[in-house]
């Protein structure tokens, strides 16, 4: 089993995907073969979507200095 990245395309009133020939050859697939497809949306930034965006009141460099001072007594 291999994983490929492809774009969803409109075909009439439906959508479809194109499987690259290299993947077809690698898996030794033929026309008419039954295949299994796992569908998932490609999320660009899963951390941002999970935790959101936080606006800090202080610059990051100042926060890092405070953390260093607190943790390491620098």
C-alpha positions in Angstrom: 0.0 0.0 0.0 1.3 3.5 -0.9 0.1 7.0 -0.1 -0.3 9.6 -2.8 -1.2 13.2 -2.8 -3.5 14.4 -5.6 -6.2 17.0 -6.2 -9.9 16.5 -6.3 -11.3 17.3 -9.8 -14.8 17.9 -11.1 -16.1 15.3 -13.6 -19.6 16.4 -14.7 -21.8 16.3 -11.6 -19.3 14.3 -9.6 -15.7 14.6 -8.3 -12.8 12.3 -9.0 -9.1 11.8 -8.4 -6.4 10.8 -10.8 -4.0 8.1 -9.7 -0.5 8.7 -11.0 0.8 6.1 -13.4 3.8 5.5 -11.2 1.5 4.4 -8.3 -0.5 2.2 -10.6 2.7 0.5 -11.8 4.2 0.2 -8.3 1.0 -1.5 -7.0 0.6 -3.6 -10.2 -3.0 -2.4 -10.7 -5.0 -2.9 -13.8 -8.1 -1.3 -15.3 -11.1 -2.8 -13.6 -9.3 -3.7 -10.4 -11.1 -2.9 -7.2 -9.1 -0.5 -5.0 -9.5 0.9 -1.5 -9.2 4.7 -1.1 -8.9 6.5 2.3 -10.0 10.0 2.1 -8.8 12.9 4.3 -8.5 16.6 3.8 -5.0 18.0 3.8 -4.8 20.4 6.7 -2.0 22.9 6.3 -1.5 23.7 10.0 -3.1 21.2 12.4 -1.7 22.9 15.5 -3.2 26.2 14.7 -6.5 24.6 13.9 -6.4 22.6 17.2 -5.2 25.3 19.5 -6.1 28.5 17.7 -4.0 31.7 17.5 -2.8 33.5 20.7 -1.8 37.1 20.7 0.9 37.8 23.3 1.0 41.1 25.1 4.8 40.9 25.3 7.3 40.1 22.6 8.4 36.5 22.4 12.0 37.4 23.1 11.0 39.0 26.4 8.8 36.0 27.3 11.7 33.6 26.6 14.1 35.7 28.8 11.5 35.6 31.6 11.2 31.9 31.3 15.0 31.4 31.3 15.3 33.6 34.4 12.5 31.7 36.2 13.8 28.2 35.2 17.6 28.6 35.3 18.0 31.7 37.5 20.0 33.3 34.7 
